[in-house]
Amino acid sequence: MLRLKITPLLLAVFLAVAVLPAAAHAAPSFKAGFYPATLDASGGQEKFMLETVDVACETTSYHGEIEEASTTLALTPAYSGCKALEGSLNATITTTGCSYVLHVSKQTAEDEFESTLDVVCEEGKAIKIAAGPCKAEIPPQTGLKAVALLNDTEATPKRDITFTPEVSGMTYKATDEFLCPFNGSGTKTNGSFTASSGLTLTGQSPSNPETKIGVEVGEPPVGPPSFRAGFYPATPHGSGGQEKFALEAGNVECTTTSYDGELKEASTTLSLAPTYSSCKAFGFEATVTTIGCTYVFHIAEQAAEDKYAATLDIACEAGKAIKVAAGSCEAEIPAQTGLEAVELVNDTEATPKRDITFRPEVGGLAYTVLKDGFLCPFKGTGAKTGGSFTASSGITLTGQIPGFPEAKVAIEVA
């Protein structure tokens, strides 16, 4: 008999997952890492089959734009290198004033979705096909099935979407002239539109096409950008290199820093308790004591794909402050709010789970000099302003299960 050994770590993982509340799922949507984003695709052969007339085009391109997460995506098609009747006639497909609108209808597997397609045209416009004596117009119409959508999560440098049209039941108006194999002129409903292979939609910045933006189909984030974890509770932990407080008397530099917090649910704020060691200041050995104080990050805005700006509060218990002592110098940094700025970056390629890198570049720090003794370079005691707090490099926050730091949990801002 196969027996499963229940270790404390396995039990913690099970319980953490088991207590997750059932979430209300939003409709799958087209979404981008940053808005607005333009989406472009070009691919191989696509073919229209109109009754007995086939029209195949060697080159196809699509262009669209997305300004927010949406269940629909409008793409303007362009066709070239077209031939009809098994390549015996040159053909043209004119799409001026028309676009295809994809509607995500359902998820069929992980990262796989199905959508319907509308042909949408300006008033008086239609997709026009001409091949020798054969002419056809494809007017606006809705609910054509089906287009397969696939997230390419391993695409580089950013994820993209592959779509493969297999559309049937298309309505068109045929004009049957001499030697054209249409079975008469008039409106018909047996048209189809297929591609020999999937076409890849890549995202980019409208103002700078060289700047790639990840695009995908999935559930859009609900609410404002927030700190999120793969499951809750999670304990973000980080440690980094040199951090520096710049005060009137000079720099307070600590070579070892660590941060610890807890995330019980998605939140626009994250509290981290800092710890500093191996510090020097003003030519003396120094201590930076943070007992009873935390840094509270508030997400301000998204700056780019996977990059966010945050403000920082120093929150302290009553009567507490961050205290700096070095030789005959003493200062304290009290509670204060709205300090700028902290950069947050999602590391989507981190292993085994994604994490967050943050780098403080905080100015306008208020502090109070408590002691200005012999050889201390402060210019007297009292309240001061204009301090700063910076890090020489980014500090990486990884998510963990409380009590089991070896069990990693993905964390991100989204």
N, C-alpha and C positions, 0 to 999 in steps of 0.2 A: 504493500500500500504506500502510495506517495504521501509523505507528510511534509507540511509546510511549517518551518520554524518561524514563529512570530517574534521578531526582535523588537526592542523598543523603538528603533528607527522606523521599521516597517509599520508598527502600530501607529506611530505619530503621523506618518504619511497617510495611512488609511483614514484615521480620524479627521485629519485636516481636509481631506477630499470629501469625506462622508458628510461633514457638517456644512458644506457649501450650500447656500440657498439656491433654489431653482430660479434661474434668470429668465426674464421675459426677452425673447429673441426679437430683435429688429429685423426688418426685411433685408435680405442681402442687397448690397448696393455696390455700384462702381465707386471706388474711393482712391484718393491719391495721398501720398505722404505729405504734400504741401499744395496749397491752392493759390491762384489758379494753375492748372497744368494742361498742356496740350498733349494729345495722344495721336501718334502717327503709326501707320503700318504700311508695309508694302510686301507683296507676295507674288507667288507664281500664278499658275493658270486658274482662272475662274470661268465658269461656263453657265450661260443661260440656255435652257431648253424650252423652246416655244413650239408646241405641237411637234412637227417633224423638222423644225429648223433649229439647228444648234449654232450658238455663237460663243466662241471661246476666245478669251483675251490672255495674252502672255504676261502682261504687266498690270497690276492693280495696286492702287494706293488708297489709303483712308486717312482722313484728318478730322479731329474733333477737339473739343475743349471741355474741361470739367472745372466748375467753380466751387463745388461742394459735393459731399457724398450724395449720390442719387441712384435711384433704382433704374434710371434711364440714361442712355448715352447716345447722342446724335453723332453720326459719322458721315462725312461727305466723301463719296467714292469717286474715283477717276480711273478710267479704263483706257488702255492703249495696246497696240499690237493685236488687234482683234481680227478674226476670220470666221466665216460662216460656212455651213454646208461641208463639214469635215475638211475645212481649210481651203476650199476651192474658190471662195469669194472674200475679198477684203470687206471689212465691216467697221462700223463706228458705233460707239455707245456714248451718248451725250447725256450727262447728268446735271447740267446747269440748273440751279434752283431746286435741286432735290437732295435728300439725305436719307440714310437708313437710321432708324431709331431703335436701339436695342432695349428691351425690357427684361430685366432679370426675373424669371418666373419661379425657379426653385433650385435648391441645391441637390445634386444627384450623388455626390461623393465628396470626400475631403478635397477641397480646392477645385472642385468641378461643379459647374452650374449650367443651367439651361435657360435660354431666353427666347422670347418671340421677337419678331422684326416688323416694324412698320416702314412703309415707304411714304415719306412726307415731302411734299413739294409746295412751292409757292403757287399762288393762284394762277391757273392757266398753264402750269408747267407739268412735265412728265419726263420720265426717263425714255429717251428715244433711241431706237435701234434701227440701223439702216445697213442692208447688205444686198447690193444689186437690186433686183426687182422686189425684194422683200423689205417691208417696213413694219415696225411695231412700236407701240407706246405702252409703257408701264405706268399707270396712273397712281395717285396716292391710294394706299390701302393699309389696313391694320391687321394685327394678330397673326402674321405669317409664322409658321413653325418650320424648323427649329434651328437655333444657333447654339452650338456648344461653346462654353467659355471655360478656360482652364488657367488657374494661377500658376505661373512659372516662378516658384519660390526660390529657385536656385539661379535665376538669371542674374547676370552681372552687367553693370555695377548695381542695378536696382531691379527689383522684381517687376514682372510685366504680365500681360494677359495674352493668351493665345485664343483666337476665336475661329471657329470652323463653321461656315454656313452650309446648311443642308435644307434649303427652303423649298417648299412645294406649295401647290395650290395658288400660285400667283396669277392674278388677273391681268390681262393685257388686251390691247386692241390691235388686231392684225390687219394689214393692207395687203391683199393678195393680187399681185400683178402678173403679167405673162411670164411664165417659166419659174415662178416662185412656188415652192411645194406646200405652201399653206393650203389647208382645206377650206378655202373661202375666206373672205374678209369678215370682220366683225369682232365682237368681244368674246374672249375665250378665258377659261379659268384653269388651264392645265399647265401653266408655266412653272418652271423650277429654276433654282439658282444655287449652284454648288461650287465648292473650291476643291482643288486637287489635294491641298494640304492646308494646315492651319496657318493663319496670319498672326504675326506677333505685334501687339500694340505696346509701344513703349511710351513712357511719359517724359516730358521735359518742360523746362521753364519757358513760358511764352516769349520772354525778353531775351533769353539766352539758351538756344537749343542745345548747347553743349552741356548744360547743367541737367543731368538726368534726375527724374523724380519717379519713385516707385509707384506703380499702380496695381490694383488688385480688385477682386470681387470678394465681398465679405460683409459682416455686420459692422455698421458704422459705430464709432464711439458715441456713447450717450452722454450728453452734457459737456461741460468745458474740459479742456485738457487737465488730466489728473495723474497723480502717481498711482500706478496699478501694479498688482501682483498676480502671478499665475493662480494662486489661491491664498486664502487668508486664515489666520494671521500670518504675516511674514515679518521677519526682522532684518531690515537692511543694515549691512555692516560695510564699513569702508576704512581703509588705512592708506596713508600716502606719505609723500616726502615732505620737503621743507615748506612750512607756512610761516607767514610773516605779518606781524602787527607793526605798522609804522606810526610812531608817536612823536611828539615834539622833541623828546630827548634822543630819538634814534629808533633803530629797529629792534624788535623782539622776535628772534628767529628760533623755531623749533623744528628739529629734524625728524621727529616721529610724531605722527598724528593719527588718531583713530576716531571713528564716528559710529554710533549705534542708535537705532531707532526701532519703531514698530509701526506696521501698517495693517490696520484691522479691516479696512475697506478702501475702495477707490476714493481718493481725496485730493483736493487742489492744494493741500498743505502737507508737509512732512517735517516732523520734529526729529532732530538728531542731537544726541549728547556728545560733545567733543571732548577729547582727552589729549593733552599735549605733554611731551616729555623731551629730554635732551635739548633744553632751551638755553639761549644766551641773549643778553641784552646789555648794551652800553658798556661793553667790555667786562661784564660780570656773568657768572653763572646765574641762571634765572629760573623761576617757576611760574607757570601759568595755571591757576586753579580755577576749574569750571564747575565745581560742585553746586548743584541746584540751578544750573543754567543750561539752556539748550538753544540751538539755532533752529528757527522755524522758516522753512522755505515756502514761498507762495508763488505758484506759477503765474506769470504775468501774461505771456503771449508766446505763440509759436513763431520762431524766427526763420526757420527753414525746415526741410524734412528731417525729422528725428532730432531737431534742435529747438530748445525752448529757453526763454529768458525768465528769471525768477528774481523776486526781491527776498530779502532776508530780515527776519526779526531776531533780536536777542531777547529771549524770554527767561526770566529768573523768578524763583520763589521769593516771597516777601523777605526783605533784608539781605538778599543774596546778590552777588555780582561776580563777573569774571575778574580775578585778581592777578595782577602781575607784580612780582617782587624780584629785584635784581640789585644786590649790594645795598646801598643806602637809598634806593629808589623804590617807591611803591605807588601803584596806580590801580584803579578799578574801572572796568567797563560795565556800566549799568544796563538794565533792560532798555531797549529802544526798538522802533519799528521802521519799516519801509526803506531799509538800506538797499542800495543797488551796487552792483548787479552780480548775479550768479548765472553762469551758463550751464544748462543741463543738456546732455547728449545721450540718446539711446544707442547703446552698442548692440546692434542687432545681430552681429556675428560672434558675440561672446559665447564661450562654451564653458560648462554644459548648458547654461541658460543665459538669456539676454540680461544685461544689467545697465546701470546708469552711471555715466561719468559726470561729475560736476567740478567746476572750477570757479572759486570765488574771486571776484575783483571788486571788493566792497570799499567804497569811499564814504566820507562824511560821518565817520565814527566819532561819537561823543565819549569822553572819558574824564575821569577825575584823578588828579595827582594828589595822593594822600601824604606822601613823604618825599621831600627833596633834600636829602642829606649831603654830607661831605662827598665831593667828587661826583655827585649825581648831576647829569647834564640838563635836567628839567629847568625851566625858567620860572620856578616858583610853584607852589601848590595851588589847587583849585580846579574848577571845571574847565575843560578844554574841548575844542572841536577840531575837525580836520584830520582825524586819524584814519587809517585804512587797514584792510585785512586782505591779504592775497596769498595765493598758492603758486609755487613754482611750476606745478604741473597738475593735470587733472587727477581727481580722486575717484576711484571706482567703487560704486556701491553695488554689492551683490546681495541677493535675497536669500534668506535661510528660513528653515522651520525653527520656531522657538524651542530652545533646548537641544536641538540637533543641528549644529552649524554645518555639519558635513552634508546635509540634505539641502540642495540648492533649489531656489524658487525663482522663476523669471520675474523681473521687475522692469517697468518702463514708464515713460510719460506718454500718454495718448489721450 
